[in-house]
């Protein structure tokens, strides 16, 4: 162990003790930034779990909580904390992507109801909630496309425009996307990532009389 590593470990130990003694946002963020990226999820969850009762962790989430703080607490091992994060208006795309694959129903429901949720993640959660009536392949593709859009640095409004351009679906209609439409959009994003050929855009179908 080098002297530099020993100093770093001492610094982390000090931050952890300080946070556990008096849980506060400033120390938590400093601790989060100091943790090794590869071990961040595991170590942070273990540290947060030491703060009892759980309500002490919930109270860290104020109305003006920053996206960075929400990213930290999205890693909390208890679903009650993650549910509060999932419903927060300052939620980031990073948190949506993380919590969109959360195993807890309450967390996913809170995220789906959040008007600031990532549009494709929100649609995927809608599809999953349909149960037997929903197509799991569509939900899976929507989640995969959310990660692809992140890699392309697409803003939510730009992504919604792309969906409408290629499928004709407006935001509230995205959960009704067919698997064929989902695969087409997947191929479009894949091409934009430079990993495939851009598909041919489907022709717009004329509306039949009597239909709105």
C-alpha positions in Angstrom: 0.0 0.0 0.0 1.4 3.4 -1.0 1.3 6.5 1.2 -1.1 8.0 -1.3 -3.5 5.1 -1.0 -3.3 5.2 2.8 -4.1 8.9 2.8 -7.0 8.3 0.5 -8.4 5.6 2.7 -8.0 7.8 5.7 -9.8 10.6 4.0 -12.7 8.2 3.1 -12.8 6.8 6.6 -13.0 10.4 8.0 -15.8 11.3 5.6 -17.8 8.2 6.4 -17.5 8.7 10.2 -18.5 12.4 9.8 -21.5 11.5 7.7 -22.7 8.7 10.0 -22.3 11.0 13.1 -24.3 13.7 11.5 -26.0 12.8 8.2 -26.0 15.8 5.9 -26.1 16.5 2.2 -22.7 18.2 2.0 -20.7 15.4 3.5 -22.7 12.8 1.6 -21.9 14.4 -1.7 -18.2 14.8 -0.8 -18.2 11.1 0.1 -19.9 10.2 -3.1 -17.3 12.1 -5.2 -14.4 10.5 -3.3 -15.5 6.9 -3.8 -14.0 4.7 -6.5 -16.3 4.6 -9.5 -16.2 0.8 -9.8 -17.1 0.2 -6.2 -19.4 3.3 -5.7 -22.7 1.4 -5.9 -21.7 -1.3 -3.4 -19.8 1.0 -0.9 -22.4 3.7 -1.0 -25.3 1.4 -0.3 -23.5 -0.1 2.6 -22.8 3.3 4.1 -26.3 4.5 3.6 -27.7 1.4 5.2 -25.9 2.3 8.5 -28.0 5.5 8.9 -31.1 4.5 11.0 -33.9 5.0 11.1 -34.5 5.1 7.4 -36.5 8.3 7.7 -33.2 10.1 8.4 -32.2 9.2 4.8 -35.5 10.3 3.4 -35.2 13.7 5.1 -32.0 14.4 3.1 -34.3 14.7 0.0 -35.6 18.3 0.1 -37.8 20.0 -2.5 -34.7 21.7 -4.0 -32.6 18.5 -4.0 -30.0 18.6 -6.8 -29.9 15.9 -9.5 -26.5 14.8 -8.1 -28.0 14.2 -4.7 -30.8 12.2 -6.2 -28.2 10.1 -8.1 -26.6 9.3 -4.8 -29.8 8.3 -3.0 -31.0 6.3 -6.0 -28.4 3.8 -4.8 -30.0 3.5 -1.3 -30.7 -0.1 -0.5 -34.2 0.7 0.9 -37.1 1.1 -1.5 -38.7 3.8 0.6 -35.8 6.1 -0.1 -35.7 5.2 -3.8 -39.4 5.8 -4.1 -39.0 9.4 -2.9 -36.2 9.9 -5.3 -38.2 8.4 -8.2 -41.0 10.9 -7.6 -38.8 14.0 -7.3 -39.2 16.7 -9.9 -35.5 17.3 -10.3 -34.9 13.7 -11.4 -32.2 13.3 -14.0 -32.0 10.9 -17.0 -29.3 9.0 -15.2 -31.6 8.3 -12.2 -34.5 7.4 -14.6 -32.3 4.8 -16.3 -31.2 3.4 -13.0 -34.6 3.2 -11.3 -36.4 2.2 -14.5 -34.8 -1.2 -13.9 -35.5 -1.3 -10.2 -36.9 -4.5 -8.9 -39.4 -2.8 -6.5 -42.9 -2.2 -7.8 -43.4 1.0 -5.6 -40.3 2.5 -7.0 -41.2 1.8 -10.6 -44.8 3.2 -10.0 -43.4 6.4 -8.5 -41.1 6.8 -11.4 -43.8 6.1 -14.0 -46.1 8.8 -12.4 -43.3 11.4 -12.4 -44.0 13.9 -15.2 -40.3 14.5 -15.6 -39.5 10.8 -16.1 -37.5 9.9 -19.3 -40.2 9.4 -22.0 -39.1 6.0 -23.1 -38.5 4.7 -19.6 -42.0 6.0 -18.7 -43.5 4.2 -21.7 -41.7 1.0 -20.8 -43.1 1.1 -17.3 -46.6 1.6 -18.7 -46.1 -1.5 -20.9 -44.9 -3.6 -18.0 -47.9 -2.5 -15.9 -50.3 -3.9 -18.6 -49.3 -7.4 -17.6 -50.4 -10.0 -20.1 -51.8 -7.2 -22.3 -48.3 -5.7 -22.7 -45.6 -6.9 -24.9 -42.4 -7.5 -22.9 -40.3 -7.3 -26.1 -41.5 -3.7 -26.5 -40.7 -2.8 -22.9 -37.2 -4.3 -23.3 -36.6 -2.4 -26.5 -37.8 0.9 -25.0 -35.3 0.5 -22.1 -32.5 -0.4 -24.5 -33.3 2.6 -26.6 -33.2 4.8 -23.5 -29.6 3.9 -23.0 -28.8 4.4 -26.7 -30.4 7.9 -26.6 -28.2 8.6 -23.5 -25.1 7.7 -25.5 -26.3 10.0 -28.3 -26.9 12.8 -25.7 -30.5 13.2 -26.8 -32.6 15.6 -24.8 -36.1 14.1 -24.0 -37.8 16.6 -26.3 -35.5 15.6 -29.2 -36.2 11.9 -28.6 -39.9 12.5 -28.6 -39.6 14.3 -31.9 -37.6 11.3 -33.3 -40.2 8.9 -32.2 -43.0 10.9 -33.9 -40.9 11.3 -37.0 -40.4 7.6 -37.4 -43.5 6.0 -35.9 -46.1 8.8 -36.0 -46.7 8.3 -32.3 -47.2 11.3 -30.0 -45.8 11.2 -26.4 -49.0 9.7 -24.8 -49.2 7.1 -27.5 -45.6 5.7 -27.0 -46.8 3.0 -24.6 -49.0 1.7 -27.5 -45.9 1.2 -29.7 -45.9 -2.1 -31.6 -42.9 -4.3 -31.6 -42.4 -3.5 -35.3 -42.3 0.2 -34.6 -39.9 -0.4 -31.6 -37.5 -2.4 -33.8 -37.6 0.3 -36.5 -36.8 3.0 -33.9 -34.1 0.7 -32.4 -32.5 0.4 -35.9 -32.6 4.2 -36.3 -30.8 4.8 -33.1 -28.3 2.0 -33.9 -27.5 3.7 -37.2 -27.1 7.1 -35.5 -24.6 5.4 -33.2 -22.7 4.3 -36.3 -23.4 0.6 -35.7 -25.8 -0.1 -38.5 -27.5 1.1 -41.7 -30.3 3.7 -41.5 -33.6 2.0 -42.3 -36.0 3.3 -44.8 -38.6 5.6 -43.4 -42.1 4.2 -43.7 -44.7 6.0 -45.8 -47.4 7.9 -43.9 -50.7 6.1 -44.2 -53.7 8.2 -45.2 -56.5 8.3 -42.7 -59.7 6.4 -43.6 -63.0 8.2 -43.6 -64.9 8.0 -40.4 -61.8 7.8 -38.2 -60.6 10.6 -36.1 
